[in-house]
Amino acid sequence: MNDLLLITIPAAVTSIITYVLTRNRNIADVDKINVEVAANEIDNVEKVARIWRDLSEDLRKRFMSEIDDLRSINQTMKDKLNVVQGENVQMRKELLVVQKENEERKIQFNKVLSENNELKKQMTSLEKQLKDSKCENAKLFAEVKKSNKNYSEVMKHENI
């Protein structure tokens, strides 16, 4: 029994000392691993933050470039709009002038149309007068011929 005690007690004490020393070492290793994991997490967070920063900076540059392009296009469109509005104002002025000229021409046309109708009436009247005078001239011509004939006969009788 003594032998058993002599063998088991040192083995138990060695096991307990080994357990305590190993436990402390294992705790220290776990703490070291936790510190390394925390450091790796911090490194990973820094890497992710750097990647995010790079991406966001790239996106910001790209968006700013596109915003500048859109502003340039917008300004060009505003300039063209101003030109078109100016042309529109000028064309409206020209339209008013043309409308005024058109109204004046309508008035002139109506005057000419009225004069034309009057001239048609006069022409119809003159044609009627001409027709009447032709008839009258034909009658007078016939009378003059008759008179000449009578005169010629009278003159022949007197000469005889």
NORUR-V449518 format. One record per residue. N is the residue number from 1. RES is the residue in three letters. PHI is phi in whole degrees, -180 to 180 (NA if undefined). PSI is psi in whole degrees, 0 to 359 (NA if undefined). OMEGA is omega in degrees with one decimal (none if undefined). Layout:
N|RES|PHI|PSI|OMEGA / N|RES|PHI|PSI|OMEGA
This chain:
1|MET|NA|321|175.4 / 2|ASN|-61|322|-179.1 / 3|ASP|-69|324|179.5 / 4|LEU|-67|318|179.0 / 5|LEU|-65|319|-178.1 / 6|LEU|-65|331|-178.8 / 7|ILE|-88|319|-174.4 / 8|THR|-78|324|-177.8 / 9|ILE|-65|309|179.8 / 10|PRO|-63|326|179.9 / 11|ALA|-69|320|179.4 / 12|ALA|-67|316|-179.9 / 13|VAL|-64|318|179.6 / 14|THR|-65|319|179.6 / 15|SER|-64|318|-179.9 / 16|ILE|-66|316|-179.8 / 17|ILE|-64|317|179.3 / 18|THR|-63|317|178.5 / 19|TYR|-60|312|-177.7 / 20|VAL|-64|312|-178.6 / 21|LEU|-66|319|179.9 / 22|THR|-69|321|178.5 / 23|ARG|-61|315|179.3 / 24|ASN|-64|321|179.3 / 25|ARG|-68|318|178.3 / 26|ASN|-62|319|177.3 / 27|ILE|-63|318|178.7 / 28|ALA|-63|319|178.4 / 29|ASP|-65|319|178.3 / 30|VAL|-64|317|177.5 / 31|ASP|-62|319|179.4 / 32|LYS|-64|317|179.7 / 33|ILE|-66|319|177.9 / 34|ASN|-62|321|177.7 / 35|VAL|-65|318|179.0 / 36|GLU|-65|319|178.1 / 37|VAL|-63|317|178.9 / 38|ALA|-63|319|178.5 / 39|ALA|-65|318|178.1 / 40|ASN|-65|320|177.3 / 41|GLU|-62|317|178.3 / 42|ILE|-63|317|177.7 / 43|ASP|-62|317|179.5 / 44|ASN|-63|318|177.9 / 45|VAL|-63|319|178.0 / 46|GLU|-64|319|178.7 / 47|LYS|-64|315|178.7 / 48|VAL|-63|318|179.5 / 49|ALA|-64|319|178.8 / 50|ARG|-64|316|178.7 / 51|ILE|-62|315|178.7 / 52|TRP|-61|316|179.5 / 53|ARG|-62|315|179.2 / 54|ASP|-63|315|179.1 / 55|LEU|-64|315|-178.4 / 56|SER|-67|324|177.7 / 57|GLU|-66|318|177.3 / 58|ASP|-63|315|177.6 / 59|LEU|-63|319|179.3 / 60|ARG|-62|315|178.8 / 61|LYS|-62|316|-179.1 / 62|ARG|-64|315|179.5 / 63|PHE|-66|320|178.5 / 64|MET|-64|321|177.5 / 65|SER|-63|315|179.7 / 66|GLU|-68|323|176.7 / 67|ILE|-64|318|177.4 / 68|ASP|-63|319|177.4 / 69|ASP|-62|315|179.6 / 70|LEU|-65|323|176.9 / 71|ARG|-64|319|177.8 / 72|SER|-63|315|178.1 / 73|ILE|-62|318|179.3 / 74|ASN|-61|316|179.7 / 75|GLN|-65|319|177.5 / 76|THR|-60|316|178.7 / 77|MET|-64|320|178.1 / 78|LYS|-63|318|178.7 / 79|ASP|-63|315|178.8 / 80|LYS|-64|321|178.3 / 81|LEU|-62|318|178.2 / 82|ASN|-62|320|178.2 / 83|VAL|-63|314|-179.0 / 84|VAL|-64|320|178.7 / 85|GLN|-64|320|176.7 / 86|GLY|-63|317|177.2 / 87|GLU|-64|322|179.5 / 88|ASN|-62|315|178.8 / 89|VAL|-61|315|179.9 / 90|GLN|-63|318|-179.3 / 91|MET|-67|325|176.6 / 92|ARG|-65|320|177.0 / 93|LYS|-62|315|179.0 / 94|GLU|-63|321|178.2 / 95|LEU|-62|318|178.6 / 96|LEU|-62|319|178.7 / 97|VAL|-64|315|-179.1 / 98|VAL|-65|321|178.0 / 99|GLN|-64|320|178.6 / 100|LYS|-65|315|178.0 / 101|GLU|-62|321|179.3 / 102|ASN|-62|317|177.8 / 103|GLU|-62|318|178.5 / 104|GLU|-63|320|179.9 / 105|ARG|-68|325|175.6 / 106|LYS|-62|316|179.0 / 107|ILE|-62|314|178.8 / 108|GLN|-63|319|179.9 / 109|PHE|-62|316|179.3 / 110|ASN|-63|322|176.7 / 111|LYS|-63|311|-178.7 / 112|VAL|-63|320|178.4 / 113|LEU|-63|317|177.9 / 114|SER|-64|315|178.1 / 115|GLU|-62|319|179.4 / 116|ASN|-61|316|177.9 / 117|ASN|-62|319|177.5 / 118|GLU|-63|317|179.5 / 119|LEU|-65|324|176.4 / 120|LYS|-63|317|178.5 / 121|LYS|-62|315|179.6 / 122|GLN|-63|320|-178.9 / 123|MET|-66|318|176.9 / 124|THR|-61|317|179.2 / 125|SER|-64|316|179.4 / 126|LEU|-66|322|177.2 / 127|GLU|-62|318|178.5 / 128|LYS|-64|315|179.0 / 129|GLN|-62|319|179.6 / 130|LEU|-63|317|178.8 / 131|LYS|-63|315|178.8 / 132|ASP|-63|318|-177.9 / 133|SER|-70|330|176.5 / 134|LYS|-64|318|178.3 / 135|CYS|-64|316|-179.2 / 136|GLU|-66|318|178.5 / 137|ASN|-64|321|179.3 / 138|ALA|-64|318|178.1 / 139|LYS|-64|314|-179.9 / 140|LEU|-63|320|179.8 / 141|PHE|-63|318|178.3 / 142|ALA|-63|318|179.0 / 143|GLU|-66|320|179.6 / 144|VAL|-64|319|178.9 / 145|LYS|-62|314|179.5 / 146|LYS|-62|316|179.1 / 147|SER|-62|317|179.1 / 148|ASN|-63|318|179.8 / 149|LYS|-63|314|178.3 / 150|ASN|-62|319|-179.7 / 151|TYR|-64|316|-179.5 / 152|SER|-63|321|-179.3 / 153|GLU|-70|320|179.4 / 154|VAL|-63|318|-177.1 / 155|MET|-69|328|177.8 / 156|LYS|-70|322|-179.7 / 157|HIS|-72|326|-178.0 / 158|GLU|-78|330|179.3 / 159|ASN|-78|341|-176.0 / 160|ILE|-79|NA|none
